[in-house]
């Protein structure tokens, strides 16, 4: 093998390594106002049949759970509160804040090492290190996710996982 062929081969190898590693490294932690597939809307908390609810722009009603506010480190909502609601792709409330007090979410991508069902936490291997995050809810969010898969978790401002998907590194769309 001559020197020029060796250089071309070495350059191609380095280029291939960077094209694979770059998206993973840069997707490791991203601050985004709204995750892919999520919708956000403003509403007013009202009382209906004795329960607190919010109504979507298309008229769907979502009953509120006092525990949700506590899990997110907030005070419990009350009738008349103006709120910003975030729904996931399944129309499930993943976050809600008083209007004007919206939080900043982060997305972290890494290899799924472990989902702790007893103590509700998740462990990821990111390009930087192993990281452990508390889970708001374990149920549907982790269903079908296997250890070793590349996943993206959405963290609320308290650092708690509120959503999780298989990672979409290639930009070709979700594979949920």
Secondary structure by P-SEA (a helix, b strand, c coil): ccaaaaaaaaaaaaaaaaaaaaaaaaaccccccccccbbbbbbbbbbcccccccccccbbbbbbbaaaaaaaccccccccccbbbbbcccccccccccccbbbbbbbbbccccccccccbbbbbbccccbbbbbbcccccccccccccccbbbbbccccccccccccccccccccc
